């Protein structure tokens, strides 16, 4: 089944490419976790902070996924959490 899945992804990429929508394929295929981390860090650097809802929108994640990403970055010491629950925000 792995070969079938690889073939499916390749065909999908080709269809997007032929339709002139290369970036749409990448967007729908999702981002690697390291890319998500970098996007969050870049957002904080540019805007001074980020909230979970911003992470959800930025990385196309649901609430629990965004929470785990922010927790991972906090645990690594890359960001700091201020506030609690709805008022939580993250900075560098």
PyMOL Python script that loads the backbone (N, CA, C, O; Angstrom):
from pymol import cmd

cmd.read_pdbstr("""\
ATOM      1  N   UNK A   1       0.812  -1.202   0.000  1.00  0.00           N
ATOM      2  CA  UNK A   1       0.000   0.000   0.000  1.00  0.00           C
ATOM      3  C   UNK A   1       0.856   1.267   0.000  1.00  0.00           C
ATOM      4  O   UNK A   1       0.399   2.316  -0.453  1.00  0.00           O
ATOM      5  N   UNK A   2       2.079   1.185   0.496  1.00  0.00           N
ATOM      6  CA  UNK A   2       2.948   2.357   0.494  1.00  0.00           C
ATOM      7  C   UNK A   2       3.234   2.793  -0.931  1.00  0.00           C
ATOM      8  O   UNK A   2       3.233   3.989  -1.224  1.00  0.00           O
ATOM      9  N   UNK A   3       3.480   1.830  -1.830  1.00  0.00           N
ATOM     10  CA  UNK A   3       3.733   2.175  -3.231  1.00  0.00           C
ATOM     11  C   UNK A   3       2.508   2.831  -3.848  1.00  0.00           C
ATOM     12  O   UNK A   3       2.635   3.797  -4.599  1.00  0.00           O
ATOM     13  N   UNK A   4       1.336   2.322  -3.542  1.00  0.00           N
ATOM     14  CA  UNK A   4       0.102   2.898  -4.070  1.00  0.00           C
ATOM     15  C   UNK A   4      -0.062   4.339  -3.596  1.00  0.00           C
ATOM     16  O   UNK A   4      -0.434   5.221  -4.370  1.00  0.00           O
ATOM     17  N   UNK A   5       0.225   4.567  -2.297  1.00  0.00           N
ATOM     18  CA  UNK A   5       0.111   5.911  -1.728  1.00  0.00           C
ATOM     19  C   UNK A   5       1.104   6.856  -2.405  1.00  0.00           C
ATOM     20  O   UNK A   5       0.749   7.992  -2.717  1.00  0.00           O
ATOM     21  N   UNK A   6       2.324   6.414  -2.634  1.00  0.00           N
ATOM     22  CA  UNK A   6       3.333   7.238  -3.314  1.00  0.00           C
ATOM     23  C   UNK A   6       2.899   7.599  -4.726  1.00  0.00           C
ATOM     24  O   UNK A   6       3.073   8.735  -5.167  1.00  0.00           O
ATOM     25  N   UNK A   7       2.335   6.630  -5.430  1.00  0.00           N
ATOM     26  CA  UNK A   7       1.853   6.871  -6.792  1.00  0.00           C
ATOM     27  C   UNK A   7       0.723   7.894  -6.766  1.00  0.00           C
ATOM     28  O   UNK A   7       0.667   8.788  -7.610  1.00  0.00           O
ATOM     29  N   UNK A   8      -0.167   7.761  -5.807  1.00  0.00           N
ATOM     30  CA  UNK A   8      -1.285   8.694  -5.671  1.00  0.00           C
ATOM     31  C   UNK A   8      -0.794  10.117  -5.430  1.00  0.00           C
ATOM     32  O   UNK A   8      -1.298  11.060  -6.040  1.00  0.00           O
ATOM     33  N   UNK A   9       0.179  10.273  -4.549  1.00  0.00           N
ATOM     34  CA  UNK A   9       0.728  11.606  -4.277  1.00  0.00           C
ATOM     35  C   UNK A   9       1.407  12.189  -5.502  1.00  0.00           C
ATOM     36  O   UNK A   9       1.262  13.376  -5.791  1.00  0.00           O
ATOM     37  N   UNK A  10       2.147  11.361  -6.222  1.00  0.00           N
ATOM     38  CA  UNK A  10       2.822  11.825  -7.435  1.00  0.00           C
ATOM     39  C   UNK A  10       1.805  12.258  -8.474  1.00  0.00           C
ATOM     40  O   UNK A  10       1.974  13.304  -9.101  1.00  0.00           O
ATOM     41  N   UNK A  11       0.767  11.486  -8.667  1.00  0.00           N
ATOM     42  CA  UNK A  11      -0.274  11.862  -9.624  1.00  0.00           C
ATOM     43  C   UNK A  11      -0.956  13.159  -9.198  1.00  0.00           C
ATOM     44  O   UNK A  11      -1.242  14.024 -10.025  1.00  0.00           O
ATOM     45  N   UNK A  12      -1.206  13.279  -7.922  1.00  0.00           N
ATOM     46  CA  UNK A  12      -1.844  14.480  -7.410  1.00  0.00           C
ATOM     47  C   UNK A  12      -0.973  15.697  -7.674  1.00  0.00           C
ATOM     48  O   UNK A  12      -1.478  16.730  -8.113  1.00  0.00           O
ATOM     49  N   UNK A  13       0.321  15.596  -7.417  1.00  0.00           N
ATOM     50  CA  UNK A  13       1.250  16.704  -7.658  1.00  0.00           C
ATOM     51  C   UNK A  13       1.267  17.072  -9.137  1.00  0.00           C
ATOM     52  O   UNK A  13       1.290  18.253  -9.481  1.00  0.00           O
ATOM     53  N   UNK A  14       1.257  16.078 -10.008  1.00  0.00           N
ATOM     54  CA  UNK A  14       1.257  16.340 -11.451  1.00  0.00           C
ATOM     55  C   UNK A  14      -0.018  17.046 -11.897  1.00  0.00           C
ATOM     56  O   UNK A  14       0.024  17.950 -12.732  1.00  0.00           O
ATOM     57  N   UNK A  15      -1.155  16.628 -11.336  1.00  0.00           N
ATOM     58  CA  UNK A  15      -2.417  17.275 -11.686  1.00  0.00           C
ATOM     59  C   UNK A  15      -2.418  18.752 -11.280  1.00  0.00           C
ATOM     60  O   UNK A  15      -2.848  19.612 -12.049  1.00  0.00           O
ATOM     61  N   UNK A  16      -1.941  19.034 -10.086  1.00  0.00           N
ATOM     62  CA  UNK A  16      -1.859  20.428  -9.637  1.00  0.00           C
ATOM     63  C   UNK A  16      -0.902  21.217 -10.532  1.00  0.00           C
ATOM     64  O   UNK A  16      -1.172  22.364 -10.887  1.00  0.00           O
ATOM     65  N   UNK A  17       0.220  20.587 -10.890  1.00  0.00           N
ATOM     66  CA  UNK A  17       1.211  21.261 -11.728  1.00  0.00           C
ATOM     67  C   UNK A  17       0.619  21.579 -13.096  1.00  0.00           C
ATOM     68  O   UNK A  17       0.787  22.690 -13.600  1.00  0.00           O
ATOM     69  N   UNK A  18      -0.073  20.617 -13.702  1.00  0.00           N
ATOM     70  CA  UNK A  18      -0.687  20.843 -15.013  1.00  0.00           C
ATOM     71  C   UNK A  18      -1.761  21.922 -14.949  1.00  0.00           C
ATOM     72  O   UNK A  18      -1.979  22.645 -15.921  1.00  0.00           O
ATOM     73  N   UNK A  19      -2.422  22.027 -13.816  1.00  0.00           N
ATOM     74  CA  UNK A  19      -3.463  23.039 -13.656  1.00  0.00           C
ATOM     75  C   UNK A  19      -2.858  24.408 -13.315  1.00  0.00           C
ATOM     76  O   UNK A  19      -3.581  25.392 -13.153  1.00  0.00           O
ATOM     77  N   UNK A  20      -1.522  24.456 -13.208  1.00  0.00           N
ATOM     78  CA  UNK A  20      -0.866  25.717 -12.898  1.00  0.00           C
ATOM     79  C   UNK A  20      -1.019  26.126 -11.454  1.00  0.00           C
ATOM     80  O   UNK A  20      -0.945  27.314 -11.137  1.00  0.00           O
ATOM     81  N   UNK A  21      -1.233  25.160 -10.563  1.00  0.00           N
ATOM     82  CA  UNK A  21      -1.465  25.466  -9.147  1.00  0.00           C
ATOM     83  C   UNK A  21      -0.469  24.711  -8.262  1.00  0.00           C
ATOM     84  O   UNK A  21      -0.861  23.983  -7.351  1.00  0.00           O
ATOM     85  N   UNK A  22       0.804  24.893  -8.539  1.00  0.00           N
ATOM     86  CA  UNK A  22       1.837  24.181  -7.786  1.00  0.00           C
ATOM     87  C   UNK A  22       1.776  24.496  -6.292  1.00  0.00           C
ATOM     88  O   UNK A  22       1.896  23.589  -5.468  1.00  0.00           O
ATOM     89  N   UNK A  23       1.593  25.760  -5.934  1.00  0.00           N
ATOM     90  CA  UNK A  23       1.578  26.125  -4.521  1.00  0.00           C
ATOM     91  C   UNK A  23       0.355  25.554  -3.809  1.00  0.00           C
ATOM     92  O   UNK A  23       0.411  25.276  -2.612  1.00  0.00           O
ATOM     93  N   UNK A  24      -0.744  25.379  -4.531  1.00  0.00           N
ATOM     94  CA  UNK A  24      -1.943  24.779  -3.931  1.00  0.00           C
ATOM     95  C   UNK A  24      -1.668  23.350  -3.491  1.00  0.00           C
ATOM     96  O   UNK A  24      -2.175  22.915  -2.457  1.00  0.00           O
ATOM     97  N   UNK A  25      -0.876  22.618  -4.254  1.00  0.00           N
ATOM     98  CA  UNK A  25      -0.548  21.245  -3.890  1.00  0.00           C
ATOM     99  C   UNK A  25       0.230  21.219  -2.576  1.00  0.00           C
ATOM    100  O   UNK A  25      -0.074  20.433  -1.679  1.00  0.00           O
ATOM    101  N   UNK A  26       1.232  22.085  -2.473  1.00  0.00           N
ATOM    102  CA  UNK A  26       2.037  22.136  -1.265  1.00  0.00           C
ATOM    103  C   UNK A  26       1.157  22.510  -0.079  1.00  0.00           C
ATOM    104  O   UNK A  26       1.267  21.916   0.993  1.00  0.00           O
ATOM    105  N   UNK A  27       0.290  23.488  -0.271  1.00  0.00           N
ATOM    106  CA  UNK A  27      -0.582  23.947   0.812  1.00  0.00           C
ATOM    107  C   UNK A  27      -1.498  22.820   1.272  1.00  0.00           C
ATOM    108  O   UNK A  27      -1.643  22.602   2.475  1.00  0.00           O
ATOM    109  N   UNK A  28      -2.122  22.097   0.337  1.00  0.00           N
ATOM    110  CA  UNK A  28      -3.044  21.038   0.734  1.00  0.00           C
ATOM    111  C   UNK A  28      -2.307  19.825   1.282  1.00  0.00           C
ATOM    112  O   UNK A  28      -2.882  19.056   2.053  1.00  0.00           O
ATOM    113  N   UNK A  29      -1.046  19.636   0.901  1.00  0.00           N
ATOM    114  CA  UNK A  29      -0.274  18.508   1.399  1.00  0.00           C
ATOM    115  C   UNK A  29       0.161  18.730   2.845  1.00  0.00           C
ATOM    116  O   UNK A  29       0.536  17.786   3.541  1.00  0.00           O
ATOM    117  N   UNK A  30       0.109  19.971   3.286  1.00  0.00           N
ATOM    118  CA  UNK A  30       0.457  20.282   4.670  1.00  0.00           C
ATOM    119  C   UNK A  30       1.920  20.663   4.824  1.00  0.00           C
ATOM    120  O   UNK A  30       2.709  20.567   3.884  1.00  0.00           O
ATOM    121  N   UNK A  31       2.260  21.092   6.019  1.00  0.00           N
ATOM    122  CA  UNK A  31       3.606  21.525   6.321  1.00  0.00           C
ATOM    123  C   UNK A  31       4.262  20.520   7.252  1.00  0.00           C
ATOM    124  O   UNK A  31       3.602  19.906   8.090  1.00  0.00           O
ATOM    125  N   UNK A  32       5.559  20.363   7.095  1.00  0.00           N
ATOM    126  CA  UNK A  32       6.310  19.510   8.013  1.00  0.00           C
ATOM    127  C   UNK A  32       6.379  20.207   9.364  1.00  0.00           C
ATOM    128  O   UNK A  32       6.360  21.437   9.423  1.00  0.00           O
ATOM    129  N   UNK A  33       6.457  19.446  10.445  1.00  0.00           N
ATOM    130  CA  UNK A  33       6.516  20.054  11.783  1.00  0.00           C
ATOM    131  C   UNK A  33       7.608  21.116  11.927  1.00  0.00           C
ATOM    132  O   UNK A  33       7.383  22.143  12.567  1.00  0.00           O
ATOM    133  N   UNK A  34       8.772  20.886  11.347  1.00  0.00           N
ATOM    134  CA  UNK A  34       9.852  21.869  11.454  1.00  0.00           C
ATOM    135  C   UNK A  34       9.471  23.168  10.736  1.00  0.00           C
ATOM    136  O   UNK A  34       9.854  24.253  11.175  1.00  0.00           O
ATOM    137  N   UNK A  35       8.726  23.064   9.646  1.00  0.00           N
ATOM    138  CA  UNK A  35       8.257  24.256   8.944  1.00  0.00           C
ATOM    139  C   UNK A  35       7.242  25.008   9.796  1.00  0.00           C
ATOM    140  O   UNK A  35       7.252  26.238   9.841  1.00  0.00           O
ATOM    141  N   UNK A  36       6.376  24.277  10.464  1.00  0.00           N
ATOM    142  CA  UNK A  36       5.389  24.909  11.338  1.00  0.00           C
ATOM    143  C   UNK A  36       6.090  25.665  12.463  1.00  0.00           C
ATOM    144  O   UNK A  36       5.718  26.792  12.791  1.00  0.00           O
ATOM    145  N   UNK A  37       7.097  25.039  13.045  1.00  0.00           N
ATOM    146  CA  UNK A  37       7.846  25.706  14.109  1.00  0.00           C
ATOM    147  C   UNK A  37       8.452  27.003  13.595  1.00  0.00           C
ATOM    148  O   UNK A  37       8.359  28.040  14.253  1.00  0.00           O
ATOM    149  N   UNK A  38       9.070  26.948  12.425  1.00  0.00           N
ATOM    150  CA  UNK A  38       9.725  28.128  11.868  1.00  0.00           C
ATOM    151  C   UNK A  38       8.711  29.217  11.523  1.00  0.00           C
ATOM    152  O   UNK A  38       8.982  30.403  11.711  1.00  0.00           O
ATOM    153  N   UNK A  39       7.555  28.817  11.022  1.00  0.00           N
ATOM    154  CA  UNK A  39       6.517  29.801  10.700  1.00  0.00           C
ATOM    155  C   UNK A  39       6.053  30.512  11.963  1.00  0.00           C
ATOM    156  O   UNK A  39       5.855  31.726  11.948  1.00  0.00           O
ATOM    157  N   UNK A  40       5.877  29.776  13.056  1.00  0.00           N
ATOM    158  CA  UNK A  40       5.456  30.378  14.320  1.00  0.00           C
ATOM    159  C   UNK A  40       6.528  31.339  14.827  1.00  0.00           C
ATOM    160  O   UNK A  40       6.214  32.455  15.241  1.00  0.00           O
ATOM    161  N   UNK A  41       7.781  30.918  14.797  1.00  0.00           N
ATOM    162  CA  UNK A  41       8.870  31.779  15.258  1.00  0.00           C
ATOM    163  C   UNK A  41       8.983  33.035  14.408  1.00  0.00           C
ATOM    164  O   UNK A  41       9.199  34.125  14.938  1.00  0.00           O
ATOM    165  N   UNK A  42       8.839  32.893  13.094  1.00  0.00           N
ATOM    166  CA  UNK A  42       8.888  34.055  12.202  1.00  0.00           C
ATOM    167  C   UNK A  42       7.734  35.011  12.491  1.00  0.00           C
ATOM    168  O   UNK A  42       7.919  36.228  12.489  1.00  0.00           O
ATOM    169  N   UNK A  43       6.556  34.469  12.738  1.00  0.00           N
ATOM    170  CA  UNK A  43       5.387  35.283  13.057  1.00  0.00           C
ATOM    171  C   UNK A  43       5.635  36.082  14.335  1.00  0.00           C
ATOM    172  O   UNK A  43       5.347  37.277  14.390  1.00  0.00           O
ATOM    173  N   UNK A  44       6.169  35.423  15.357  1.00  0.00           N
ATOM    174  CA  UNK A  44       6.458  36.107  16.620  1.00  0.00           C
ATOM    175  C   UNK A  44       7.491  37.201  16.405  1.00  0.00           C
ATOM    176  O   UNK A  44       7.351  38.307  16.927  1.00  0.00           O
ATOM    177  N   UNK A  45       8.525  36.894  15.638  1.00  0.00           N
ATOM    178  CA  UNK A  45       9.573  37.884  15.377  1.00  0.00           C
ATOM    179  C   UNK A  45       9.006  39.113  14.663  1.00  0.00           C
ATOM    180  O   UNK A  45       9.424  40.239  14.932  1.00  0.00           O
ATOM    181  N   UNK A  46       8.076  38.897  13.777  1.00  0.00           N
ATOM    182  CA  UNK A  46       7.505  40.008  13.002  1.00  0.00           C
ATOM    183  C   UNK A  46       6.431  40.779  13.780  1.00  0.00           C
ATOM    184  O   UNK A  46       6.338  42.001  13.662  1.00  0.00           O
ATOM    185  N   UNK A  47       5.622  40.068  14.572  1.00  0.00           N
ATOM    186  CA  UNK A  47       4.466  40.688  15.221  1.00  0.00           C
ATOM    187  C   UNK A  47       4.594  40.817  16.741  1.00  0.00           C
ATOM    188  O   UNK A  47       3.714  41.388  17.385  1.00  0.00           O
ATOM    189  N   UNK A  48       5.661  40.302  17.312  1.00  0.00           N
ATOM    190  CA  UNK A  48       5.884  40.444  18.744  1.00  0.00           C
ATOM    191  C   UNK A  48       5.260  39.369  19.603  1.00  0.00           C
ATOM    192  O   UNK A  48       5.628  39.234  20.770  1.00  0.00           O
ATOM    193  N   UNK A  49       4.340  38.609  19.073  1.00  0.00           N
ATOM    194  CA  UNK A  49       3.692  37.546  19.835  1.00  0.00           C
ATOM    195  C   UNK A  49       2.691  36.807  18.973  1.00  0.00           C
ATOM    196  O   UNK A  49       2.400  37.201  17.843  1.00  0.00           O
ATOM    197  N   UNK A  50       2.167  35.716  19.535  1.00  0.00           N
ATOM    198  CA  UNK A  50       1.201  34.901  18.799  1.00  0.00           C
ATOM    199  C   UNK A  50       0.250  34.249  19.795  1.00  0.00           C
ATOM    200  O   UNK A  50       0.629  33.960  20.930  1.00  0.00           O
ATOM    201  N   UNK A  51      -0.970  34.023  19.368  1.00  0.00           N
ATOM    202  CA  UNK A  51      -1.973  33.304  20.169  1.00  0.00           C
ATOM    203  C   UNK A  51      -2.264  31.972  19.472  1.00  0.00           C
ATOM    204  O   UNK A  51      -1.919  31.771  18.308  1.00  0.00           O
ATOM    205  N   UNK A  52      -2.901  31.083  20.207  1.00  0.00           N
ATOM    206  CA  UNK A  52      -3.198  29.758  19.648  1.00  0.00           C
ATOM    207  C   UNK A  52      -4.048  29.876  18.386  1.00  0.00           C
ATOM    208  O   UNK A  52      -3.816  29.144  17.424  1.00  0.00           O
ATOM    209  N   UNK A  53      -5.021  30.776  18.368  1.00  0.00           N
ATOM    210  CA  UNK A  53      -5.870  30.954  17.185  1.00  0.00           C
ATOM    211  C   UNK A  53      -5.044  31.378  15.968  1.00  0.00           C
ATOM    212  O   UNK A  53      -5.340  30.984  14.839  1.00  0.00           O
ATOM    213  N   UNK A  54      -4.002  32.189  16.211  1.00  0.00           N
ATOM    214  CA  UNK A  54      -3.121  32.602  15.113  1.00  0.00           C
ATOM    215  C   UNK A  54      -2.362  31.406  14.551  1.00  0.00           C
ATOM    216  O   UNK A  54      -2.187  31.280  13.339  1.00  0.00           O
ATOM    217  N   UNK A  55      -1.912  30.526  15.453  1.00  0.00           N
ATOM    218  CA  UNK A  55      -1.184  29.324  15.034  1.00  0.00           C
ATOM    219  C   UNK A  55      -2.104  28.416  14.219  1.00  0.00           C
ATOM    220  O   UNK A  55      -1.694  27.842  13.210  1.00  0.00           O
ATOM    221  N   UNK A  56      -3.343  28.296  14.668  1.00  0.00           N
ATOM    222  CA  UNK A  56      -4.315  27.474  13.941  1.00  0.00           C
ATOM    223  C   UNK A  56      -4.490  27.987  12.515  1.00  0.00           C
ATOM    224  O   UNK A  56      -4.496  27.207  11.563  1.00  0.00           O
ATOM    225  N   UNK A  57      -4.630  29.288  12.377  1.00  0.00           N
ATOM    226  CA  UNK A  57      -4.813  29.893  11.058  1.00  0.00           C
ATOM    227  C   UNK A  57      -3.538  29.809  10.223  1.00  0.00           C
ATOM    228  O   UNK A  57      -3.584  29.439   9.050  1.00  0.00           O
ATOM    229  N   UNK A  58      -2.419  30.147  10.818  1.00  0.00           N
ATOM    230  CA  UNK A  58      -1.140  30.175  10.122  1.00  0.00           C
ATOM    231  C   UNK A  58      -0.732  28.804   9.590  1.00  0.00           C
ATOM    232  O   UNK A  58      -0.303  28.675   8.443  1.00  0.00           O
ATOM    233  N   UNK A  59      -0.869  27.795  10.425  1.00  0.00           N
ATOM    234  CA  UNK A  59      -0.379  26.451  10.088  1.00  0.00           C
ATOM    235  C   UNK A  59      -1.479  25.477   9.660  1.00  0.00           C
ATOM    236  O   UNK A  59      -1.200  24.310   9.386  1.00  0.00           O
ATOM    237  N   UNK A  60      -2.724  25.950   9.603  1.00  0.00           N
ATOM    238  CA  UNK A  60      -3.857  25.098   9.228  1.00  0.00           C
ATOM    239  C   UNK A  60      -3.968  23.901  10.172  1.00  0.00           C
ATOM    240  O   UNK A  60      -4.054  22.753   9.738  1.00  0.00           O
ATOM    241  N   UNK A  61      -3.963  24.197  11.473  1.00  0.00           N
ATOM    242  CA  UNK A  61      -4.058  23.167  12.501  1.00  0.00           C
ATOM    243  C   UNK A  61      -5.353  23.335  13.284  1.00  0.00           C
ATOM    244  O   UNK A  61      -5.953  24.410  13.286  1.00  0.00           O
ATOM    245  N   UNK A  62      -5.781  22.260  13.953  1.00  0.00           N
ATOM    246  CA  UNK A  62      -6.921  22.387  14.866  1.00  0.00           C
ATOM    247  C   UNK A  62      -6.388  22.835  16.233  1.00  0.00           C
ATOM    248  O   UNK A  62      -5.177  22.962  16.413  1.00  0.00           O
ATOM    249  N   UNK A  63      -7.279  23.073  17.184  1.00  0.00           N
ATOM    250  CA  UNK A  63      -6.883  23.581  18.490  1.00  0.00           C
ATOM    251  C   UNK A  63      -5.863  22.727  19.227  1.00  0.00           C
ATOM    252  O   UNK A  63      -4.830  23.243  19.653  1.00  0.00           O
ATOM    253  N   UNK A  64      -6.128  21.423  19.390  1.00  0.00           N
ATOM    254  CA  UNK A  64      -5.159  20.578  20.095  1.00  0.00           C
ATOM    255  C   UNK A  64      -3.793  20.508  19.396  1.00  0.00           C
ATOM    256  O   UNK A  64      -2.760  20.466  20.065  1.00  0.00           O
ATOM    257  N   UNK A  65      -3.781  20.496  18.074  1.00  0.00           N
ATOM    258  CA  UNK A  65      -2.515  20.466  17.336  1.00  0.00           C
ATOM    259  C   UNK A  65      -1.726  21.754  17.566  1.00  0.00           C
ATOM    260  O   UNK A  65      -0.512  21.713  17.764  1.00  0.00           O
ATOM    261  N   UNK A  66      -2.412  22.890  17.540  1.00  0.00           N
ATOM    262  CA  UNK A  66      -1.762  24.178  17.772  1.00  0.00           C
ATOM    263  C   UNK A  66      -1.209  24.229  19.197  1.00  0.00           C
ATOM    264  O   UNK A  66      -0.096  24.707  19.419  1.00  0.00           O
ATOM    265  N   UNK A  67      -1.986  23.737  20.156  1.00  0.00           N
ATOM    266  CA  UNK A  67      -1.538  23.693  21.547  1.00  0.00           C
ATOM    267  C   UNK A  67      -0.249  22.878  21.667  1.00  0.00           C
ATOM    268  O   UNK A  67       0.704  23.314  22.313  1.00  0.00           O
ATOM    269  N   UNK A  68      -0.219  21.698  21.048  1.00  0.00           N
ATOM    270  CA  UNK A  68       0.970  20.836  21.129  1.00  0.00           C
ATOM    271  C   UNK A  68       2.189  21.505  20.489  1.00  0.00           C
ATOM    272  O   UNK A  68       3.304  21.391  20.999  1.00  0.00           O
ATOM    273  N   UNK A  69       1.973  22.197  19.378  1.00  0.00           N
ATOM    274  CA  UNK A  69       3.082  22.894  18.722  1.00  0.00           C
ATOM    275  C   UNK A  69       3.630  23.993  19.635  1.00  0.00           C
ATOM    276  O   UNK A  69       4.844  24.119  19.794  1.00  0.00           O
ATOM    277  N   UNK A  70       2.744  24.782  20.230  1.00  0.00           N
ATOM    278  CA  UNK A  70       3.179  25.845  21.127  1.00  0.00           C
ATOM    279  C   UNK A  70       3.861  25.273  22.377  1.00  0.00           C
ATOM    280  O   UNK A  70       4.852  25.830  22.850  1.00  0.00           O
ATOM    281  N   UNK A  71       3.340  24.180  22.904  1.00  0.00           N
ATOM    282  CA  UNK A  71       3.952  23.533  24.075  1.00  0.00           C
ATOM    283  C   UNK A  71       5.345  23.030  23.740  1.00  0.00           C
ATOM    284  O   UNK A  71       6.270  23.174  24.540  1.00  0.00           O
ATOM    285  N   UNK A  72       5.499  22.444  22.571  1.00  0.00           N
ATOM    286  CA  UNK A  72       6.800  21.938  22.131  1.00  0.00           C
ATOM    287  C   UNK A  72       7.819  23.077  22.055  1.00  0.00           C
ATOM    288  O   UNK A  72       8.947  22.935  22.525  1.00  0.00           O
ATOM    289  N   UNK A  73       7.423  24.199  21.466  1.00  0.00           N
ATOM    290  CA  UNK A  73       8.321  25.345  21.354  1.00  0.00           C
ATOM    291  C   UNK A  73       8.634  25.931  22.732  1.00  0.00           C
ATOM    292  O   UNK A  73       9.751  26.387  22.976  1.00  0.00           O
ATOM    293  N   UNK A  74       7.650  25.917  23.627  1.00  0.00           N
ATOM    294  CA  UNK A  74       7.859  26.401  24.997  1.00  0.00           C
ATOM    295  C   UNK A  74       8.821  25.472  25.743  1.00  0.00           C
ATOM    296  O   UNK A  74       9.739  25.935  26.420  1.00  0.00           O
ATOM    297  N   UNK A  75       8.606  24.171  25.615  1.00  0.00           N
ATOM    298  CA  UNK A  75       9.467  23.191  26.284  1.00  0.00           C
ATOM    299  C   UNK A  75      10.906  23.273  25.791  1.00  0.00           C
ATOM    300  O   UNK A  75      11.838  23.018  26.554  1.00  0.00           O
ATOM    301  N   UNK A  76      11.094  23.626  24.528  1.00  0.00           N
ATOM    302  CA  UNK A  76      12.437  23.785  23.957  1.00  0.00           C
ATOM    303  C   UNK A  76      13.087  25.096  24.398  1.00  0.00           C
ATOM    304  O   UNK A  76      14.278  25.311  24.170  1.00  0.00           O
ATOM    305  N   UNK A  77      12.312  25.961  25.024  1.00  0.00           N
ATOM    306  CA  UNK A  77      12.839  27.247  25.459  1.00  0.00           C
ATOM    307  C   UNK A  77      12.900  28.294  24.354  1.00  0.00           C
ATOM    308  O   UNK A  77      13.566  29.318  24.504  1.00  0.00           O
ATOM    309  N   UNK A  78      12.215  28.043  23.256  1.00  0.00           N
ATOM    310  CA  UNK A  78      12.249  28.976  22.127  1.00  0.00           C
ATOM    311  C   UNK A  78      11.227  30.099  22.260  1.00  0.00           C
ATOM    312  O   UNK A  78      11.399  31.178  21.693  1.00  0.00           O
ATOM    313  N   UNK A  79      10.158  29.834  23.017  1.00  0.00           N
ATOM    314  CA  UNK A  79       9.131  30.857  23.250  1.00  0.00           C
ATOM    315  C   UNK A  79       8.711  30.815  24.718  1.00  0.00           C
ATOM    316  O   UNK A  79       8.976  29.845  25.428  1.00  0.00           O
ATOM    317  N   UNK A  80       8.050  31.890  25.160  1.00  0.00           N
ATOM    318  CA  UNK A  80       7.551  31.981  26.533  1.00  0.00           C
ATOM    319  C   UNK A  80       6.060  32.226  26.506  1.00  0.00           C
ATOM    320  O   UNK A  80       5.555  32.966  25.662  1.00  0.00           O
ATOM    321  N   UNK A  81       5.360  31.604  27.434  1.00  0.00           N
ATOM    322  CA  UNK A  81       3.915  31.771  27.543  1.00  0.00           C
ATOM    323  C   UNK A  81       3.602  32.821  28.599  1.00  0.00           C
ATOM    324  O   UNK A  81       4.164  32.808  29.694  1.00  0.00           O
ATOM    325  N   UNK A  82       2.697  33.728  28.255  1.00  0.00           N
ATOM    326  CA  UNK A  82       2.193  34.689  29.234  1.00  0.00           C
ATOM    327  C   UNK A  82       0.676  34.575  29.243  1.00  0.00           C
ATOM    328  O   UNK A  82       0.058  34.391  28.194  1.00  0.00           O
ATOM    329  N   UNK A  83       0.079  34.683  30.415  1.00  0.00           N
ATOM    330  CA  UNK A  83      -1.371  34.577  30.530  1.00  0.00           C
ATOM    331  C   UNK A  83      -1.823  33.129  30.564  1.00  0.00           C
ATOM    332  O   UNK A  83      -1.033  32.198  30.412  1.00  0.00           O
ATOM    333  N   UNK A  84      -3.116  32.975  30.767  1.00  0.00           N
ATOM    334  CA  UNK A  84      -3.708  31.637  30.845  1.00  0.00           C
ATOM    335  C   UNK A  84      -4.967  31.554  30.001  1.00  0.00           C
ATOM    336  O   UNK A  84      -5.636  32.556  29.748  1.00  0.00           O
ATOM    337  N   UNK A  85      -5.271  30.354  29.576  1.00  0.00           N
ATOM    338  CA  UNK A  85      -6.484  30.026  28.822  1.00  0.00           C
ATOM    339  C   UNK A  85      -6.696  30.978  27.651  1.00  0.00           C
ATOM    340  O   UNK A  85      -5.821  31.085  26.791  1.00  0.00           O
ATOM    341  N   UNK A  86      -7.832  31.672  27.592  1.00  0.00           N
ATOM    342  CA  UNK A  86      -8.137  32.551  26.453  1.00  0.00           C
ATOM    343  C   UNK A  86      -7.175  33.726  26.321  1.00  0.00           C
ATOM    344  O   UNK A  86      -7.038  34.309  25.246  1.00  0.00           O
ATOM    345  N   UNK A  87      -6.515  34.065  27.415  1.00  0.00           N
ATOM    346  CA  UNK A  87      -5.618  35.222  27.419  1.00  0.00           C
ATOM    347  C   UNK A  87      -4.162  34.838  27.210  1.00  0.00           C
ATOM    348  O   UNK A  87      -3.282  35.694  27.293  1.00  0.00           O
ATOM    349  N   UNK A  88      -3.894  33.574  26.943  1.00  0.00           N
ATOM    350  CA  UNK A  88      -2.514  33.123  26.746  1.00  0.00           C
ATOM    351  C   UNK A  88      -1.958  33.679  25.440  1.00  0.00           C
ATOM    352  O   UNK A  88      -2.641  33.710  24.417  1.00  0.00           O
ATOM    353  N   UNK A  89      -0.720  34.110  25.500  1.00  0.00           N
ATOM    354  CA  UNK A  89       0.003  34.586  24.325  1.00  0.00           C
ATOM    355  C   UNK A  89       1.443  34.084  24.456  1.00  0.00           C
ATOM    356  O   UNK A  89       1.904  33.754  25.548  1.00  0.00           O
ATOM    357  N   UNK A  90       2.123  34.035  23.346  1.00  0.00           N
ATOM    358  CA  UNK A  90       3.483  33.497  23.318  1.00  0.00           C
ATOM    359  C   UNK A  90       4.405  34.502  22.668  1.00  0.00           C
ATOM    360  O   UNK A  90       4.090  35.085  21.631  1.00  0.00           O
ATOM    361  N   UNK A  91       5.576  34.697  23.312  1.00  0.00           N
ATOM    362  CA  UNK A  91       6.575  35.632  22.805  1.00  0.00           C
ATOM    363  C   UNK A  91       7.930  34.949  22.810  1.00  0.00           C
ATOM    364  O   UNK A  91       8.047  33.809  23.261  1.00  0.00           O
ATOM    365  N   UNK A  92       8.946  35.625  22.319  1.00  0.00           N
ATOM    366  CA  UNK A  92      10.309  35.088  22.328  1.00  0.00           C
ATOM    367  C   UNK A  92      11.011  35.495  23.592  1.00  0.00           C
ATOM    368  O   UNK A  92      12.173  35.142  23.795  1.00  0.00           O
TER     369      UNK A  92
END
""", "prot")
cmd.dss("prot")
cmd.show_as("cartoon", "prot")
cmd.util.cbc("prot")
cmd.orient("prot")
